[in-house]
């Protein structure tokens, strides 16, 4: 994710980064729930984003660089 995020961070990719992070979060929680044999839909409270950060997963949020317009003279 780090290389992909570095390649696409220039421009207006914030919404897509949030969507990708949400998907990664959901899939990791499903995997952890299966390993721990947990049931229920309250995975957002059980496994917060701090949990994913402690796992060492790279966060895409906050890495977007807005494109600047430079006029050549």
C-alpha positions in Angstrom: 0.0 0.0 0.0 2.9 2.3 0.7 4.2 2.3 -2.9 0.7 2.5 -4.4 -0.1 5.5 -2.1 3.1 7.3 -3.0 2.4 6.9 -6.7 -1.2 8.2 -6.5 -1.0 10.8 -3.7 -0.6 13.7 -6.1 -3.9 15.3 -7.1 -7.3 14.6 -5.6 -7.2 11.0 -4.5 -8.4 11.5 -0.9 -11.8 9.9 -1.4 -10.3 6.8 -3.0 -7.7 6.5 -0.3 -10.5 6.5 2.3 -12.3 3.8 0.4 -9.2 1.7 0.1 -8.4 2.1 3.8 -12.0 1.2 4.7 -11.8 -1.9 2.7 -8.5 -3.0 4.2 -9.8 -2.3 7.7 -12.9 -4.4 7.0 -11.0 -7.3 5.6 -8.4 -7.3 8.4 -11.2 -7.3 11.0 -13.0 -10.2 9.3 -9.7 -12.1 9.3 -9.1 -11.3 13.0 -12.8 -12.2 13.9 -12.4 -15.6 12.2 -9.2 -16.3 14.0 -10.7 -15.4 17.4 -14.1 -16.9 16.6 -15.9 -13.7 17.2 -19.4 -13.0 15.9 -21.4 -9.8 15.5 -21.4 -6.7 13.4 -19.8 -4.3 15.9 -16.3 -4.6 14.4 -15.8 -0.8 14.2 -15.9 -0.6 18.0 -13.9 -3.8 18.6 -11.1 -3.1 16.2 -10.5 0.7 15.9 -7.9 2.2 13.5 -5.4 2.3 16.4 -5.5 -1.5 16.3 -4.5 -1.5 12.6 -1.7 1.0 13.2 -0.3 -1.3 15.9 -0.2 -4.1 13.4 2.0 -1.9 11.2 -0.4 -1.3 8.3 0.5 1.8 6.4 -2.2 4.6 6.5 -3.1 6.4 3.3 -5.1 9.1 5.1 -3.2 12.4 5.3 -0.7 11.6 2.5 -2.5 13.4 -0.3 -0.6 16.3 -1.9 -2.8 18.7 -3.7 -1.8 19.6 -7.2 -0.4 23.1 -7.7 -0.8 25.1 -10.9 2.3 26.8 -12.1 2.2 29.1 -15.0 5.3 29.1 -17.1 6.6 32.5 -18.3 
